[in-house]
Amino acid sequence: SESISACRLPVATTAARILGWKRNIYTYMWRRFATRGAFATAGVAGAAYAVSPGFRRSVCFWSTVAPFVGEYQSIRLRARWERWEPSELEAAQQHFHHRSALRAVDVILRLGGIYIKIGQFASTMGAGVLEDAYIQALRPLQDGVPPRSLTEVSRIIEADIGVPMGELFSSFDPEPVGAASIAQAHRATLLDGREVIVKVQYPEVPTLYEADFDNLEIVTRFLFPENLPLIEGLRKRHQAELDFRQEARNLAEVRANLSARGFEPSLVRLPSLPDERLCSRHVLAMELLHGTSLAAAIDLEAADIAAALGLESADAMRKQLMRRMGEHFERGGGATRLLSLAEAAAPLVRLVAATLRLPRSAAA
């Protein structure tokens, strides 16, 4: 038995060495495979980052937004793990929103593009949908964004129209009258002396558009899943705004309809399109109109309606209406009453009164 055991020992040792050798080979091969895979992945990601603006946009977006999403999700997980009361969860989420509101504005300004446009929209129409902390923090975005240089604007116009600036305008104001997230507008004079407003779209906006909204929908699913239909609607709405030729067609159609019914130009004016050449995907020149803007007229009328309803301001009226709309749809939409008869009639009374005043104001 001792001789048999002595024979078994070298065999066992040899087998162990063979198995160890195989394990080392497998470990070596796995490490080489993992290393090469990591380098290949990094190479593909680096190449995509270098040549794909959309991929760069996604990397920038997620590196900035991921901490917000992670913190918010950790609050929800902790509430579930520790079995918080609903009031405790709501208080923690409110604290998160108040802390994150100003940081969210910084993120929007850093990302730019469509995020600024959405921020501007949310600051005016988000009452009752977003937390008030975000609405207040987003208000400064209504003042506009830093404009592009005249050199860059001229390059965009000449590339899109195919004609030098000197063959289009006798003068072109280097300072824009307004700069927004996807475009900026300049005052100019055509060669025949007509004054126009030239709207110039930033050329990278359409390229980044899809990546921006894809990322935004993912974040909304995590943070505000109830607002996902709003983001989907914004995608469709802004997609139509990216082609200025469609905007020109819409403008011409609305102008024709209002003119056919006697509203234009007696009650309201819409700009004409003086030069067909200056109507392209990224450039749109419109007649310069002097007077009270439609937005200012709407604001004045909204203030009158709010006063008729006994509210302190038009902003208070908007907030109340958005809050009631939210409550209305949460309770089943048509199953509940949204406005009382008096509240619904007050704006109509104001509108009729304002319409009757118009001829007297014009005569004066």
Buried (B, 14 or more C-beta within 10 A) or exposed (E): EEEEEEEEEEEEEEEEEEEEEEEEEEEEEEEEEEEEEEEEEEEEEEEBBEEBEBBBBBBBBBEBBEEBBEEBEEBBEEBEEEEBEEEEBEEBBEEBBBEBBEEBBEBBBEBBBBBBBBBBBBBBBBBBBBBBBBBEBBEEBEEBBEBBEBEBBBBBBBEBBEEEBEEBBEEBBEEBBBBBBBBBBBBBBBEEEBBBBBBBBBBEBBEBBEBBBBBBBBBBEBBBEEBEEBBEEBBEEBBEBBBBEEBBEEBBEEBEEBEEEEBBEEEEBBBEBBBEEBBBBBBBBBBBBEEEEEEEEEEEBBBBBBBBBEBEEBBEBBBBBBEBBBEBEEEEEEEEEBBEEEBEEBBEEBEEEBEEEEEEEEEE
